[in-house]
């Protein structure tokens, strides 16, 4: 990285405003090179989690990389306008969450010529929630998490064609009127073939906290969803009141020829109350005998 040289000590080396900018830019160039390697123009570094609590739509504070610099985003609470939480998150709802750059200045100081100037500039982004995203603003749903970018990069460099590895994403909506039966994640592979599940993860986006009793979320072969033939997601994960991401707890067991991989609630009973969306990602390989 570029560095500001301390050429000599004790001789009054002159420092100028452009020297401080040089230091700032040198540090930022390192981060920009990493993000460019991941193919990112913008990403969420931390926070900005969205939850619904009654009539409130709550967005936590966080940090984003906007393609040029890292900026803080203060959290905010809005009046919730009723779109399903998954539509708020993916931007398909009538009301949109968006970010707008907000630059302010402060720390006013008096200079040697008696003039006064602000010497600090706060470069942040402000959250908004409206039916139309203003010109110059960015829909929050279009900005990926840095963890997702890293995952995509790792997957992109895996020798998937040689290993026969594939990735399947399935979104499952849970509410009191849905999912008292299994749902298919991976279809039957065909005679003489077996699906080997390598890893499975899930993200829950909560509209209102689920009450599923003592049930868990099972991943299994075939249609008997009451046993976790492949693995499970815990009851605590299902009843989490906030957005959460977790890995499946694996249950090594026998594999079955030409059987689909399915997911469902372990008791085959609809949630008592609540509404949530769960996105499941499966990494798997089809083995032919």
RADA-V92803 format. One record per backbone hydrogen bond with DSSP energy under -1.0 kcal/mol. CO is the residue of the C=O (numbers start at 0). NH is the residue of the N-H. If there is no record, write none. Layout:
CO/NH  CO/NH
This chain:
4/6  15/18  16/20  17/21  18/22  19/23  20/24  21/25  22/26  23/27  24/28  26/30  27/31  28/32  29/33  30/34  31/35  32/36  33/37  34/39  35/38  42/64  43/145  45/62  48/59  50/57  52/55  54/79  55/52  56/77  57/50  58/75  60/47  61/72  62/44  62/45  63/70  64/42  68/65  70/63  71/124  72/61  75/58  77/56  83/86  83/87  84/88  85/89  86/92  95/129  96/139  97/127  98/137  99/125  101/123  103/121  105/119  106/118  108/116  110/113  114/110  116/108  119/105  121/103  123/101  125/99  127/97  129/95  133/136  137/98  138/141  139/142  143/43  144/148  145/149  146/150  147/151  148/152  149/153  150/154  151/155  152/156  157/159  158/162  159/163  159/164  165/283  167/281  169/279  171/277  173/275  174/177  182/262  185/260  189/192  191/288  192/257  193/286  195/284  198/282  199/247  200/280  201/245  202/278  203/243  204/276  207/274  210/271  211/214  215/265  216/232  217/263  218/229  218/230  219/261  222/224  226/228  229/250  230/218  231/248  232/216  233/237  234/238  236/239  243/203  245/201  248/231  259/221  260/184  260/185  261/219  262/182  263/217  264/267  272/210  274/206  274/207  275/173  276/204  277/171  278/202  279/169  280/200  281/167  282/197  282/198  283/165  284/195  286/193
